[in-house]
Amino acid sequence: MKREHIQFRCSIYEKKMLKLKAKRAGLSLSEYCRGSALGHSIIERLTPEQLEHYSMLVKYKNNFKRISNMFKKRDPRLAKEVKELAIQIRNHLYNFNR
């Protein structure tokens, strides 16, 4: 149980920014400040628009991978370029998850 109380001073702008960041992370202001102070990594929730873009990138990666597999025997150079593009998209998706 959390029984202790800590107060700190900040400007109105800082308070608004803290509230906004806490809201984006899906946390209360208290949880956000406590997590930040204790060095926990706080990850913001994705907006519906960001989720839509993420799913679109996943589809592109899968499609490029399929195209690469289709051209593997006919045109190895094209297949290699398409596969590299799919790998680049996968790397961006991996960084997006962080």
C-alpha positions as CSV (number, residue, x, y, z in Angstrom):
1,M,0.0,0.0,0.0
2,K,1.2,3.5,-0.8
3,R,0.8,5.6,2.3
4,E,3.5,8.2,1.9
5,H,2.9,11.5,0.2
6,I,5.4,13.6,-1.8
7,Q,4.9,17.0,-3.3
8,F,7.1,18.8,-5.8
9,R,6.7,22.2,-7.5
10,C,6.6,22.7,-11.3
11,S,5.3,25.3,-13.7
12,I,1.8,25.2,-15.2
13,Y,3.4,24.2,-18.5
14,E,5.3,21.3,-16.9
15,K,2.2,20.1,-15.2
16,K,0.2,20.1,-18.4
17,M,3.0,18.2,-20.1
18,L,3.2,15.6,-17.3
19,K,-0.6,15.1,-17.5
20,L,-0.5,14.7,-21.3
21,K,2.4,12.2,-21.2
22,A,0.6,10.3,-18.4
23,K,-2.6,10.2,-20.4
24,R,-0.7,9.0,-23.5
25,A,0.9,6.2,-21.5
26,G,-2.5,5.2,-20.0
27,L,-1.3,6.0,-16.4
28,S,-2.4,8.4,-13.7
29,L,-0.2,11.4,-13.1
30,S,1.0,9.8,-9.8
31,E,1.9,6.5,-11.5
32,Y,3.7,8.4,-14.3
33,C,5.8,10.5,-12.0
34,R,6.6,7.6,-9.8
35,G,7.7,5.5,-12.7
36,S,9.8,8.3,-14.2
37,A,11.5,9.0,-10.9
38,L,12.3,5.3,-10.4
39,G,13.8,5.0,-13.9
40,H,11.2,2.7,-15.3
41,S,10.7,2.8,-19.1
42,I,7.3,4.3,-19.8
43,I,5.8,3.5,-23.1
44,E,3.1,5.6,-24.6
45,R,0.0,3.8,-26.0
46,L,-0.4,3.8,-29.7
47,T,-3.1,6.0,-31.2
48,P,-5.7,4.4,-33.6
49,E,-3.9,6.1,-36.5
50,Q,-0.5,4.7,-35.4
51,L,-2.0,1.2,-35.1
52,E,-3.5,1.5,-38.6
53,H,-0.1,2.5,-40.0
54,Y,1.6,-0.3,-38.1
55,S,-0.8,-2.9,-39.5
56,M,-0.3,-1.4,-43.0
57,L,3.4,-1.8,-42.7
58,V,3.0,-5.4,-41.6
59,K,0.9,-6.1,-44.7
60,Y,3.5,-4.5,-47.0
61,K,6.3,-6.5,-45.4
62,N,4.4,-9.7,-46.0
63,N,3.5,-8.8,-49.5
64,F,7.1,-7.9,-50.4
65,K,8.2,-11.2,-48.9
66,R,5.7,-13.1,-51.1
67,I,6.9,-11.2,-54.2
68,S,10.5,-12.0,-53.4
69,N,9.6,-15.7,-53.2
70,M,7.8,-15.5,-56.5
71,F,10.8,-14.0,-58.3
72,K,13.4,-16.1,-56.6
73,K,14.0,-18.4,-59.6
74,R,13.1,-16.1,-62.5
75,D,15.0,-12.9,-61.5
76,P,17.3,-13.4,-58.5
77,R,18.5,-9.8,-58.5
78,L,14.9,-8.5,-58.3
79,A,14.1,-11.0,-55.6
80,K,17.1,-9.9,-53.6
81,E,16.1,-6.2,-53.8
82,V,12.5,-7.0,-52.8
83,K,13.7,-9.2,-49.9
84,E,16.0,-6.4,-48.7
85,L,13.0,-4.0,-48.8
86,A,11.0,-6.5,-46.7
87,I,13.9,-6.7,-44.2
88,Q,14.1,-2.9,-43.9
89,I,10.3,-2.7,-43.3
90,R,10.7,-5.5,-40.6
91,N,13.5,-3.5,-38.9
92,H,11.3,-0.4,-38.8
93,L,8.5,-2.4,-37.3
94,Y,10.8,-3.8,-34.7
95,N,11.9,-0.2,-33.8
96,F,8.3,0.8,-33.8
97,N,7.5,-1.8,-31.1
98,R,10.1,-0.3,-28.8
